[in-house]
């Protein structure tokens, strides 16, 4: 038996890594797009390549005015006075919102290509663009089910620690799928 001590943030990262591993193993290649390195880059790449103008929407709020190299952003600060509900930011610090038409066009293109690569690797061209084998498929390596079991235990512990938890969410129960994972224990402190 091994003991690993990590903080909650690190445990969430382990959970994400296990989820990623198990999903790739059931041929859900589209999950690659959700990796923070790619997703964050895509949001940035799809921002308009121009200077902000009055009326633009930004992640911080709408640009109401531009003066002296600064932009007045609506709703940046939440106080009662109108002038205090808005905040002046340096123009170079204002990032425009993502162009979601471009964003989704790139993601759709990636989905198509990933499906081609996946189907070539598994030599099964009947699996649809967003299809997968499922965790119980006989073609899925046992380590994927083991990863899935471990992530279920971690996910359930976070669920138990949440005071606003709901009993109808996927993390409210555990259904272990492999023989050696019944002894997995996670304790949040």
N, C-alpha and C positions, 0 to 999 in steps of 0.2 A: 504494500500500500504506500502511496505517496501523499504528501501534504503540500499544497501550494498556497501561499499567503499572498493575496492581492487586494487592492482596494476595490470598491464597487465599480468605479469607472473602468478599471482593468478587467474586472469580471464581465462587464458588458461587452468589452472588446473581445474577450474569449468567446462569449456567446455569439457575437457576430461572426467571428472566424469559423466557429463550428457550423453555423448556419450556412455560411458561404461554401464551406467544404462539402456539406451534405447536399446542397442544391446543385453544385457543379457535378457531383456524383450521380444525381438523378437526371442529368443532362439539361438542367435549367440554366443554360449559358447566358441568358438575358440578365441574370443577376450581376454579371460583370459590370454592366452600365451603372449599377447602384453603388459600386465601390467609391468611397469619398474622393479618391484621387481623380477619377474620371468624371464623376458627377459635378464636383466643384469646378473642375476645369471647363466643363461644358457650359455651366451657368455663366462663367466669366467670358468664354469665347463667344457666346451668343448675346452678349450685351452690345447695344449699338455702339459703333466705332465713331462717335462724334461727341462734341461738347454738349453738356446738358443745356436745355432751354426751358423757359417758363412753360409750365403745363406738363412737363415730363413727370412720370411717376418713377420713384426710386424705392428701393427697399426701406428707406427711412421715411418716406412720405412724398407728397407731391411738391414740386418746385413752384413756389408762388411768386418769387421775384429773384432777380440776379442783380447785384450791385457790388462794385469794387472787388471783383474776384470771389464773391461769396454768394451762396444761394440760400434763400429763405425756404426752409422745409416745413411743410404743414404737419402739425401734430407731433413734432419730435419730442416736445416736453409737455407733460400733461399737468397744467396748472389751470386756474380759473380765468385769469386775465388773457384776452385774445393774444396780445403781444407775446405772452409767455408760453402760449401753446405752440409756438413756432420757434425754430432755431436757425440761426445763421451758421452755415458750414462753409469751409473753404471749398471752392469749386472743384479743386483737384481731389478732394475727399468724397465727392458725391459720385456714387456709382449708379448708372442707369439700370432699370430693371431688365431682366433677361427677355430677349425676343423669343417668346415661346413657340412661335411658328417655326422659326429656324431650329430651335432646341428639339422639338418633336420630329422634325424632318430628319435631323441627324440621328436621333435615337431610333427612328423607324428603319433607316438605312442600316444601322448597326444591327438591329434585330434580324433583318433579312440575311445579312452576312454571317452573323453568329449561328443562325439556323442552318445555313449551308455548311459551315465548318462542323457544327455538331453532328449533322446528318452524315457527313463524310466520315467523321470519326467513329460513329456507331454503326455505319453502313445500314441505316434504316431511313429511307426517304419518305416513309409514311407518317413520321412524327411531324405534326404541324408546327408552324412558326413559333407558337408559344407553348407547345406541348412538352411533356416530360415523361419519364418512365414511372415516377412515383417511388416512394421510399421502400415499398415492399416488393418491387419488381425483382425477379430473380437475377437480372443482369446487373443490378446495383451491388457494388462491393460492400461487404459487411462493415467496413470501417465507416461508411457513410451513415449506416443505421446507428452505429455506435456513437458517432458525432451527434446525430440527431437526438439520441437518448440523453447524452450529457447536456446538450443545450436545453432540452425540455426540463431537466432538473434545475438548471440555473434559472431559466425563465420562470419556473414555478416559485422559486424562492423569492424572486423579485415581486411576483404577484402577491405572495403571502405578506410581504413587507409593506405593500401599498394599502393604505387605509381606505382608499376610495375604490378598491378592486371590485370587479363584477364577476359573478360566477358563470357568466355565459361567454367568457373570452377563452381563446385557445390556451392561454397560460394557466387557467384555473385547474387543470388536471394534467396528469402525466400518464402516458401510455408507452411503456418501455417495449422496445422491439427486439433487443438482443439478449442473449443468455447471461452475459457477464456484467451487465450494467445495473443490476438490481441493488448493488452496494454503493452506488454513487451518492455521496453526501456533500451538500453545500450548505454553509451556514453564513448568513449575513450578520455582521456585528456592527 
